[in-house]
Amino acid sequence: MAQALVMPKLGLTMTEGTIGKWLMAEGDPVTTGDKLYEVETDKLTNTIESTMDGTILKILAGEGDVIACLEPVVIIGAPGEDISALLPAGAAPSVTTPVAVEPAEQTGTSNNVPKVAKTQDGRIIASPAAKKLAKEKNVDLAFVLGTGPNDRIIIEDVEKYLANPTAATNVKASPLAAKIAQESGVALNDVPANGRVMSKDVVAYLNNSAPAQREEVVPMSAMRKVIAKRMSESVAISPTVTYDVSIDMTSMKAYKEQLGSEGIKASYTDLLVKIVSKALLEYPLLNCSIDGNNIILKRYVNMGFATALEDGLLVPVIKDAHLKSITE
């Protein structure tokens, strides 16, 4: 007889859990003790096991869903068994047989469509051998097509790119345009241009793009939600302390003097804005915001520039500071 397995209560203070990852799919046979899914709490991640034998007839919660303790998560029973009485109101019919999908449909792409390197948490997914060869040959992995598992870049992909670099994106672009596109997370194939893609084409595309195209939404884990809540409470009830350190500015001073000798007037603040805007792209978690239960990672930098006045303070925003030159 089919049964609905519920979100377990793993501690006295636990009231809900977040489905982190499903380890089985609808239609899969299970036995007692098989691992079904991972659940995240504000303290740890646990793997939940099946308490019965049968077949997964219906998964009631997707990855990332927050489920209250003792609420149903999955229905297990015999294939073809009627589970309508166990389904929550409005739930879709059960799926008991996996649907065969052609490989091309599973990937969502075809061999004729240019791809860009797949990233995870801002890092390019590539094998150690591929990374080593790319470093030796000074190859930017962001423009190498990955053909390994989950679009991972393997050494053969780098070798193929070295044999014909322009074939990786089927787009001709200036080095500066390629660099700006890489730093902004833009695929050169998407940039409209009359012939070769130039830096001005990429900047124009960025200025006209919807914010969603320049941002990545990452759902927060249960632990991240608690951290965000506690940090907000800390700011509200605790004094803020600024920690200062001294650093050697010899190199920056020399660079500033070099710019001056070339007729470029730049202040230390100008240089710091440029340096920080570049660093923020390398560490996206320092350049993000929170919207509900999601972290919004920015692929651009809008830098606040504090300007003192006699009767107050203004903070004009330098939009796309990472794309601007020192003089701009």
N, C-alpha and C positions, 0 to 999 in steps of 0.2 A: 504494500500500500504506500502511495506517495506521501512524502512528508516535506514540510518546509523547514529548513535549517535556519536558525536565527543568528543574529550578531551576538556573540558571546560576551558576557560581562567578565572582563579579565582582571578586574581589581575593584576594591570597594569604592574608589572615587571615579571609576570609568562610567560615563553616561552615554557615550557614542564612540564610534570608530569609523575611520576612513578606509574604504577599499583601495589598497595600494596597487595590487596586481592580481589578476586572475591567472591561476596556474592550470586551469582546465576550461573547456568550452562546452556549450550546450551540445548534447548528443554523446559526450564522452562517457564511457562506463567507469564507475568508481567502486572501490571496496573500502571497508572501514579502515581508517588510518591514512588514506590517500590525502595528499595536500591539495586543498581546493583553492585557497586564495590567501593573500597577505593583507593584514589589517594594521593600520597605523593608529597609534594613540598619541597623546601629547608627551608620552615618555619613551615609548619603544615601538618596534614593529614585530608582530607575531604572525606565524603561519598557522592558518586554521585548517584542521583535518576533518574529513568526513566521518560521521558517526554511524553510517549505515552503508549497505551495499545497494547498487542500483545503477541508474543512468541519470545524468544531469538533464532534466526535462526543461528547466527554466531558470535563467539567471536573472534575479530581480534587481540587482544593483550593479552599476558600471564602475569602472576604475575611477577613483576620485570622488565617488559619492560618499556622503556622510550619513551613516545609518545609526539610529538610536539602538541601544542595547535591547536585545530580545525581540527586535523587529526582524521579519523574514528577509533572507538574503538569497537563498537558492532553494529550488525544489528538486528533490531526488525521488525517483520511483522506477517503475517498469516502463519500457518503451511503449508508446501508444496509450498510456494510461490517462484517463480524464483528470486534469488538475484544475479545472475551472473553479472549483470550490476553494482552492488554495491561493488563487491569484488575487492580488490587491485590486481594488476598483480601478478600471482604466488600463490595466496591464495588457500588453499585446499577447496574442496566442503563443503557445510554447513552440519551441523548435527542438525536434528530437533527432533529426538527421542532418548532418553537416552537408552544406551545399558545395558541390565541386566548383572550383573557380580556376579558370585558366591562369597560368603564370603571369601573363601580360596584365590581366585584370587585378591580380594580387598586388603588383607593384604600383599600379596606377600610372605607369609610364610606358612608352614604347621605345624601341631602340633608335628611332629616328628623332626623338625629342632630346635636345641638349639638356644636360643636368649640371648642377653645380655641386660642389662637395657638401655632403651631409654633415651637419654639426650637432653636437650634444653639449648643452650648457655652455655654448660659445666656443667649444673646442672641436676641431675637425677630427672626424673618425678615420683613422688610418692605422695600418699595421706598423710595428716598430721598424721593419725592413723598409717600408715605403717612406717613413719619416726620415730614416737615415739617408736613403738615396736622394730624397728631395733636398735635404740639408746640404749634401755634398755637391749637388748640381744647381743649388740656389733656385729651386722650384717652389713657387707659391702653391701649396696644396689646395687653396681655395678654388683654383681653376682647373683642378684635375677631376675627371669623372671617376667615381668609385663603382667598381663592378663586383666587389666582394659581397659577403653576406650583409644585408641591411645597408647596401650602398657604401660599404666600407672601402676605403682606398687601399689597394694592395700594390706590391712592388711592380707588377705587370702594368698597372695603370700609369704609374710614374714613367716607366720605360716607354709606354705608348705616347704619353704626353711629350717626352723629350724628342721622340721621333717626329712629331708634328704638333707643336704647341698651339697653333691657332685652331686646330681641329677640335680642341676640348670644348670650346664654347661656340664655334662657328661664327664668331664675331671678331672683327678687327677693331682694335682700340689702342689708343695711345697709352704709354706706360702710366702716366698720371691718371688717366681715366680709369684704368684697371685698378690702380691703387685706391682711388676714392671709392670705387664700387665695392672693392673688397672690405674696406674699413666701414662702409655703411650698410653692408649686408645686401647689396643690390646685385642681381644677375644682369650681366651686360646684355643678354638676349632681350631683356625687357625695356632697355633704354632706346627710345626712338632717336634716330640720327640719320643724317644725309651722308651715307657712306661710312667712313671710319668714325667710331665713337670717340669723341673728344671729352676732355674734362668738363667743359661747359655743358655738354649734353647730359652728363651724369648729374651735375648740380641742378640743372633745370628740371630733370626728372624727380630729384629729391624734393625740390621746392613745390612741385605739383602733386606729389604723392599723398595719398591719404595717410594719416598717422598710423593706421593699422598695418600698412606695408612696411613701416619703419620700426615697428615694435613687435615684441614676442610676448605672448601671454603664457605664463607658466603657473598652473594651479599650485597653491601652497600645500605642503604636507601638514598633517596635524601638529607636528612639532613646530613648524614655521609659524602657524597661526598663533600658537601660544607665545612664541618669541615676540611676534609683532605686538600682541596684546600687552605683554609685560614691558616691552620697551616703551610703548606709548604711555603706560601708567607711570613708568619711571620718569619720563620727561615732565609729566604733570605734577608729580609730588616730590621730586628730588632736585636739588640744585645741579646745574650743569657746570662741569669743570673742563676747561681747555688745557690740554697738555702740550707744552711747547718743547721743541728740541732744536739744537743748533746743528747746522750742516755747513759743509765746505762749499762756498759759492764761487771758487776760483774759476772753474771752467765756464760757468754762466757769465761771470764778469768778463772773461776773455771773449766770449761769443758776442756779448753785447757791444764790446769795443770794436770787434771785427765788423759788426753790422754798421756801427757808426762810421767807420772808415770807408764803408761802401755807400754812404749817404742814406742809410736806413735808420730813422729815429725810432728806437724801441725802448720802452721802459721794462723794468724787471717784471712788472705786473703783466705786460704783454706776453713776455716769455713764459711766465707761470701759467697764464690762461691757455696758451698753446700746449704746453707740456701736460697739464692736467687733463685737457680735453682729449689728448691722445691716450693717456693712461686709463681714462674712464672707459674707453672702448675695449681695452684689454681686460678690464675687470668689470663686467656688466652689472654685477650685483651691487656695485657702488654707484651705479647710474640707473637706478630703478625706482619704481613707486609701487604702492599697493592699491588695488581696486577690489574691494570686497575680499574674496578668498583667493585672489590671483596676484601674482607678481608680474609687473609690466617691465620687461627689459627693453631699454632704449638702444637703438642702433645709431643714435645721433646724440650730440651734446649741445644743449642750450645753456650757456654759461652766464650766471649772474655776476655782474661787475659792479662791486660796491663803489659808489662815488660820493664823497663827502661834500656837503654844502654848509654854508654858514649857519643855516637854521634847520638842518636835518640831514637825511641820507637818502639817496636814490640808488636803486639797483637796476639799471638797464640790463636787458638780457641780450647777449650775443648769440643769435640763433646759428646753429650748425657751426659752432666754433671750431670743430675738428676739421672742417673743410677750408677754413679761411687761412690765409697767409699771415705772417707776423704783422705786416703793414696793414692788412685789412682788419 
